[in-house]
Amino acid sequence: MDGMDRIPATRLSRLLTGWAADGPGALPRLLADALRELAERGDVAPGTALPSQRALASALGVSRSTVTSAYGLLEAEGRLESRHGSGSRLRASGAVGEPVGEGRLASFGTRDGVVDLSSGALEGLPAVADALDSLSGRDLAAALAGDGYLPYGLPRLRELLAEQYRAAGLPTSPDQILVTAGSQQALWLITQGLIEPGDTVVVEDPTYRGALEALRARGARLVPLPAYGSRSGSRTGSRTGTADAHDDGPAALARLTGRIRPRLVYLQPAVHNPTGRAMTGPTRRAWAAVLAERGLYTVEDNAYAELSLSEDGAPPPLAAQLPDGTTATIGTLSKLYWGGLRLGWIRASRPVIHRLAELRKSVDLSCPVVEQLLAVRLLQGLPEARARRRAQLRERLAAAERLLTVQAPHWRWERPAGGSALWVELPGTDAEATAQLARRAGVLVVPGPAFSAVDGFRSRLRLPFAARQDQHDPHDPLDQYDRLAAALPVLLHSADRAGPVR
């Protein structure tokens, strides 16, 4: 971030993850300490203009006097300076720590007693343990004949993945596959290898927040277009999350490319995070027509495709409708089988795969070979794994909708076509402040602006409906409830206190 920029209140609030729960003391002191730490770590650049006291108070769900006092404490320490007409700016301290990002990974390894709704990650399927039990030394014998460094991936795994794409109607050879340590590494490689700082990248609004973080870290100029999942949902979730042909994303892209030339377009056509929607056939054709006509490079992120709730599963890749060599498609086994299985891939042209593999060598010479052998086994059981996960998600979705219909009848959502979370609208309520208030009561939840390139969707929350608590106490009567049930009373109380979007 340029030191002369003003950081939006919504983004600053996400950087301040956990600031009011780290220890005893008055809120102004805790807030001042958290702001000082951000400056020392380099998460907010020296010279950055802080939000107005009113705006930050609204985003944090605290009184304006709390923010005024915190700013005053920092100014007394010489960490903040006020300039007439430009507000309050942080001053450098010289200390540099490890950046915290915008809190996307803050939930992993959280403290006991915290109800974590910031991630929709699921528990592993038993198929992972079964596949591991079936491996033997004979499976590893061929790999042991080499040095074990496979920057492109295990040949047998690459062949199986290529077969999957061919079966879906997208001609693919093994040398068009790069195996990665999960879909997040795949996304990082693409942002580092295909984008230069200052390049324009078109994203949906909202979109996957991990993609926003990776693109911002690369210095991309983000241009948001309406996502097919951005409209208001029904109260009961009676409509499934599929997009209509009249959605204006493709038309907006056509207008945009009449003025600028994006380096690439990032889309989630199969199952969209955070909305859970899926492109219908007409919508996919509309996107494909504009992308092909304008010759735009497309990154198709299908990380959530295997969590489709449809009996037919996810549709064929959008890349099958686009010219060869103009797409990079991301996939993973981590969402379907288990987050601990760090196995993803990129499908792209041979020159792009070579470029990304060379980049990958600088940070990671190979995914673990044993894990790739395990993936080979798991790919052979995809239909059974999909059916089991689909039944699990449907059951938990139905339970979550019953819960919300009774306890939060004024909230709105649209039944997702896939994924493990609901994109919930809190009509007239500031979801950013709701999330901050809930956090201070021990519930972590992600508000809508975290998924927006322009900090939009201030009345939205992403609510995972399928995740269970990590720790189970057989004597605890609450153990029968999932995270959403345990957190909902706190969320409702926080929403009542948060007030309207300002």
N, C-alpha and C positions, 0 to 999 in steps of 0.2 A: 504493500500500500504506500502511495506517495505520502510523504510526511505532511503535505499541505491539504490532504483530503480530510473530510469529516466522516467519521465512522457512524453509520446508522445505529440508532438505539437498539433495534432488533438484533443486529449482528453483535454489538457489544454485549448484549444480555446473554447471548449464547456462548461468547468467550468467557463469561463470568460463571461458568458452570460450577455449582456447589459452593459459591462464595458465602452463603448465609448458613451453611451447615458444617463449616470446618472447625468451629470452636465456639466457646462462650464469648459474650461481649455484645455491645450495642450494635445495631445494624449499620449506623454510619461508619464506625470503626472497621467493621468487617468489610464493608463495601470499599472503603479507602484502601485497606490492605490488599484486596483483590485487584483493584485498579493499579496499584503500585506494582504488584507482581506481574501483571500483563506488560507493563512498560519495561520492567527489568528483564523479562523473558524475550522481549522483542515481538510479542504478539500484536501489540499496537505500536506503530512506529513513532519515534520522537517527533514532536510537532503536529501530531494528529489532533484535529479538533474533536473534542468530545461532544456528544449530543447535548442539547439543552437539558436543563434540570427537569423540566416538565416532561420532555419526551422520554428520558431515561427512567424517570419515576413511573411513568405509565407502562413501559416495557417490563420493568422489574416488579411491578405490583406493590410498590412502596409509596410512602408519602413523599411529596416534593421536598419536605424539610430533611428527610433522610439523605437524599442526594445532595442537597445544598450543604449539609454538614460534612458529608464525605468529601466533596470538592474543597470545602474550606480547610479540612485537615490536610489534604494534599498540597494545597496552596501554601499553608503554613510551613510545610516541610520543604518547600521549594520544588516540589515535583509537578506542580501545575502552575501555569501562568495565564492570566486573563488579558486578552487583547481587545480593545474597544472595536466592536463591529465584527469580530471573528470568533468570539466565544472563548472557552477555556481549552488550552492545549497542554498535552503531556510533555514533560521535559525528559531528556535522556538521563539515565543513571549510569550507563556504562556497563551494566551487568547484562549478560546474555545467557538465557537458558534454552531449554528445548521447547519449541512452540507447542501449544495445546490444540491448535486448530479451532474448529467451531463446536467442539464437543461431541462429534459423531461417534468417537470411540470411547468417550468418557465412561460409558456404562460398563465396559468390560472390566471386571475386577472390582466392582463397587462394594461398599461396606455392607456388613450384615444389617438387616432391618430396613434396607432401602428396597422399595418396590420399583423394579426397573421396567418401564414401558418405553424406553428409548430405542430398543432394538426389537425387531420382529424375528430374530433368529430362533430356530426350532431345535428341539432335542434330536439326537441322532436316531436313525432307523436301525432296527436290529439287523438289517441286511449287512450293515458295515461290519459288525462283529462276526456274522456268519461267513462273509467273504474273507475276512482276515484269518479265521480258523481254517479255511480251506486252502490257504497258501502253504506251500512247502518249500524246502530247499531246492527242489527241482525247478520250481517257477523262477527262482533267482539264478539258476546255474548259467543260463545264456548271458544274462547281464553281467555276471561276475567275470566273464571272459574279457570284458572291456574295462575301462577305467572308471565307469560310473558317472562320468560327466556328460550329460545329454542336454545341452542348452536348448535344443529344439523339442525335446521330449522323447519318451520311449517310442521307438518305431511302431510297435504293435498298437499302442494307444493312439497314436496319430492316425494309423490306418482305420481303426474302429471309429474314430471321430469323423474321419472323412466319409466313411460308409454311412454314418448317421445323416450327414448333409446330403449325400447323394440320394438317399432314400426319401428325403424331404423335398427333392426336386432341385437341389443346388449342386451342380457338378463340382466336385472337390477332390483333389489329390492329397496324399499325406504331406507333401511338401508345402501345402497351403495352410498347415496347422502348426501353431506354436503353443506348446503346453506351458501354462503359467501357474504360479502359486496363488490360485484363486482368481476370481474375476476382478478384484480390486487391483492386483498387480497387472492384469491385462489392461485395465483402464489407464493405470499409471504409465505403462509402456507406450500406449497410444498417444497420450498427452505429451510425453517427453519426445517421442520419435517423430510425430507427425505435425506438431504445432510449435511455432516459434512465439516468443513473447510479443504481444501486440496483435497476434492473429485474431481475426473475428471467428467466433464459434457460435453457431445457432443451437440453442437448447430449447426444450419445451419448458413451459411454465405452468405448473411446477414440474420438477424432475428429481432424479436421485441425488441426494445431497452429497454423497461420496464423489459423484462426477463433478458437481459444482466446486468442491474443495480441490480436486485434482486440477481442474481447469484454471481456477484462480491462482493456485500455487505456480502454475506454469506461466502466468501472466497473460492469459487469453482475455480478449475483450468479448464478454458474453452478451449475446443478443437473444432475448427470450421471445418465443412465439407461443400463442395459446395452445395448451395441451388439450388433447381430446378428452382428458379426464378432469377439466378444471371447472366445469359448471356445478351448480348446486345439486345435491342429491335429494332423494325422497326421504321422508322421516323414517319410514319403516324399512327401507332398503329393499323394496319389492322389485325394483328394476335391476337387472344385471348390469355389470360394468362394461358395456360395449359402446364403442363410439359410433356416432351417426355420420353419414356421408357428408352432411352439410357443415361439419366442424371446419372452422376457418383456418386451421394451421397451415395446410398446403397453400391456400390462397394468400395468406400473409407471407409465406416464404416466397412465393412468386413475386409479390410486390417488393419485398425486401431486396431480392437479388437483382431487381431493376436498378438499384442504387449502389449496392455494395457486393463484393464477392467474398463470401465466407470461405474460410479454409476447410471447414467441415461442418456437418450437421450431426448432432447427437440425438438419437431416438431410442425409445423403448417400446417397440410395436407389440410384443407378445403379451407380457404382463407388466403393467406400468407401476413403478414405485415413485410416489406414494399412493396414487389413486386406486390401484388395483384393477384398472380398466384394461381392455384389450381392443386393438383396432379391429373393426369389422372389415370385410372384404372390400367394400366401396371406399372406405377411408384409406386402406392400404394402397389401393390402386391410385387414389388421388395423390398421396404422398409420393409414390413411385413415379408417377407421371411428371411431377414437378422436379423431383430430384434428377431423373434421367434427362429431361429436357434442358435443365440448367447445367448439367454435368457436375453436380455437387458430390463431393466425397462424403459418404455416410458411415457413421459408426452406429451399428445396430447392437444395442446392449440387451441380450436375451437372458440375463442372469436369473431372472425370476420366471422364465418360461416354463420350467418344470413344475412350478407351483400352480399351474392352471387348474381351475375347478371344473373345467369342461370334460365330459367323457371322451371327447375327441382330442383332448390335449391341446397343446399350443399349435397355432397355424404354422405353415412353412415360413422360413426366414424371408423377410422383406427383400434381402439380397437376391433372392431368386427372381425378382421382378426388375432388377437393376442391371445395368451393363457390367460385364465382368471387369474386375480390377478397380471398381469404384467404391468398394465397401470393405469394412472390417467388422466382423461379427464376433461378439463376446459370448461365451458360454461358461457354465460351471457345474460341478457336481455338489458343491458345498451347500446350496440351498435345498436341494432335494434330499440328500443323504445325511449330511452332518457338517456343521460349520468347522469342526476340527479336521475335516478332510480338505486340506488346502489345495484344491485341484481345479483349475480353470483352463481356458484356452482362447486363442484368437484364430479366426479363420479369415484370411485375406489373400491378396495376390502374393506370388513368390517373392518379388522384390521387397514388398512391405514386410513380409515375414522375416526375410533375411536382415533387413534393417533393424527390426525390433529385437531379433535374437542377438545381434551384435551389441545393441544397447543393453539388453538383459545381462550379458556376460559381465558387464562392469559392476553389477550388484548381486548377481545370483547365477552361478554356473549351471545349475540344474535343479529341478524339483526332485525330491527324494524318490529314488527308483522303486523302492518297496511300495510307496504310496501310489505310484503309477501302475504297478502290477495289481494293486488292490483295485484301482479304477477300472482296469481291464475286466476284472471279475464283475464289478458292479454294473458296468455297461451291459453285460449279458443279462442282467435282471431288471432292466429299466421298466418294462411294463408292470411288473409286480410292485416295484417301488413307487411308481406313479399312482397306481391304484390305492395303495396303502396310505400314502401321504394325502391324496385327494379325499379319501374317506375321513381321515383325521381332521383335515382343514374344514370340511363341510360340517362335521359334527360340532367343532368348536365355534365356527362362525354362527351356526344356528343358536348355540347357547349364548354367545355374545349379543346377538341381535335381540333375543328375548330379554336379556338383562337390561340393555340400553332402552328398549321400548318401555319397560316398566319404570326404571329408575331415572332415565333422562329423556322423557317423552318429547321435550322441546329440541333436542339435538337432531341433526339430520345427517344422513349418510346414504350412499348408494351401494347396493350389494356388489362386492368386487367380483370380477371374473377370475381372479387369482391372487396369489400372495397371501400374506399372513396378518394383514392389518386393514383397518377401516380408515377412510379419509373423512373425518367427521367435521361437520360444520356446527359451531356454537353461535347461532344467530344473534347478532348484536353484541357479542362478547369478545373481549380482547384475549385471544388464545395465548399470545406471548406472555401477558401478565399472568394468565391462568397457570401456565407452565412454570413460571418463576415461583408463584405462591405454592404450587404443589411440590416443587423441589424442596422448599424449606420445610415442608411437612413430611418429607421422606419418600416422595413419589417422583420419578423421573419420566418425563414425557416430552415429545418433540413437537413444537408448534409449527404451523404452516410456513412462516417465513424462512425456516431452515431449508426448505425445498425450493425456494424461489431465488432466481438470479437478481430480482429487484425487491426482495423482502416483502413480497405480497402474501396474500392468504392469511391475514392477521386474525381471522375468525376460525381458522382450521387447526385441528390436531390430527396427528397420525396415531391411531390407537391399535397396537397389536392385539389380536384376539386369540392367537393360537399358542403363545408362549406360556410355559409353566415356570414357577419359581425354581431357582437352581437348588435351593436347600429345602429338604422335606423333613418335617418332624412328625412321626407317626402319632404322637400324642397331641398334636396341635389341631384343633377342630377346623381352623381356617385352611388347613392343608388341602381340603377338598375343593377349594376355590382357586381359580387361576389368577394370574396377575391383574387382569382387568377388573375382576370382581373385588379383589382386595383393594385396588386403587380407586375405584369409582367414587366412594364417598368423599375422599380427599379432593378428587377432581371436581366434583359437583360443588363442594364448599368453596374451592379456589375460584371456580368460574363465577360464583355468586359475588365474591369479593373483588374480582378483577375489574368489573365494570365494562363499559362499551369501548369499542375501538375508537381511538382518537386520531 
